[in-house]
Amino acid sequence: QITLKESGPTLVKPTQTLTLTCTFSGFSLSSSGVAVGWIRQPPGKALEWLSVVYWDDDKAYSPSLEGRLTITKDTSRNQVVLTMTNMDPADTGTYFCAFRSTLGDVFDMWGQGTMVIVSS
Amino acid sequence: SSELTQDPSVSVALGQTVRITCQGDTLRTYYANWYQQKPGRAPVLVIYGKNKRPSGIPDRFSGSDSGHTASLTITGAQAEDEADYYCNSRDSSGKHWVFGRGTKLTVL
């Protein structure tokens, strides 16, 4: 059974750096073809893809946020960490991590999400 | 453009058929995936690739593609299908993903 769970601070101040951790089970991020990504959703708004890390450590970032994002994986601990610098109130929302299996080019399993509020 | 365009809202009578569409230039190259999201919940994949359904998704959900338009069809909509639906695909670079703005489905 594949599970993913996001963790991190609920409240961050503007200009601070956000660090989110995705802890997963049921798969290995060293298995060929798999990946873990991050997607966010401001309250009442649409999903927005942020970043992905692949089994071979290839990475990609949203062009609109590149420069603020860093994604890393720790295969031994079954974790993926996303950092986002210079947080702004517009970054408030629910942050999801999701698993791309070998099912296809799709995030087929998602974590429950973690809410992040950016406020002074 | 790598944008995916969806109608903001669609309604369907209980038991009837509804089609939710997603338009974008990159859909000529890449398949669309479709997610269902209910309030306060994580998205759930309902259709991916060329009209494929994950295990556990009812067969009333189906997908199709034509040119730059992808469609999600629910045949015999049920009350529990009321949700937001998002399409998702690659952008023109093929390295990034994009989501549509979502379609709110109301079952009357």
Boltz contact constraints between the chains, C-beta under 6 A:
constraints:
  - contact:
      token1: [A, 46]
      token2: [B, 101]
      max_distance: 6.0
  - contact:
      token1: [A, 46]
      token2: [B, 102]
      max_distance: 6.0
  - contact:
      token1: [A, 47]
      token2: [B, 86]
      max_distance: 6.0
  - contact:
      token1: [A, 47]
      token2: [B, 99]
      max_distance: 6.0
  - contact:
      token1: [A, 49]
      token2: [B, 97]
      max_distance: 6.0
  - contact:
      token1: [A, 60]
      token2: [B, 95]
      max_distance: 6.0
  - contact:
      token1: [A, 60]
      token2: [B, 96]
      max_distance: 6.0
  - contact:
      token1: [A, 96]
      token2: [B, 42]
      max_distance: 6.0
  - contact:
      token1: [A, 104]
      token2: [B, 48]
      max_distance: 6.0
  - contact:
      token1: [A, 104]
      token2: [B, 49]
      max_distance: 6.0
  - contact:
      token1: [A, 106]
      token2: [B, 33]
      max_distance: 6.0
  - contact:
      token1: [A, 106]
      token2: [B, 48]
      max_distance: 6.0
  - contact:
      token1: [A, 108]
      token2: [B, 45]
      max_distance: 6.0
  - contact:
      token1: [A, 110]
      token2: [B, 42]
      max_distance: 6.0
  - contact:
      token1: [A, 110]
      token2: [B, 43]
      max_distance: 6.0
  - contact:
      token1: [A, 112]
      token2: [B, 42]
      max_distance: 6.0
  - contact:
      token1: [A, 113]
      token2: [B, 42]
      max_distance: 6.0
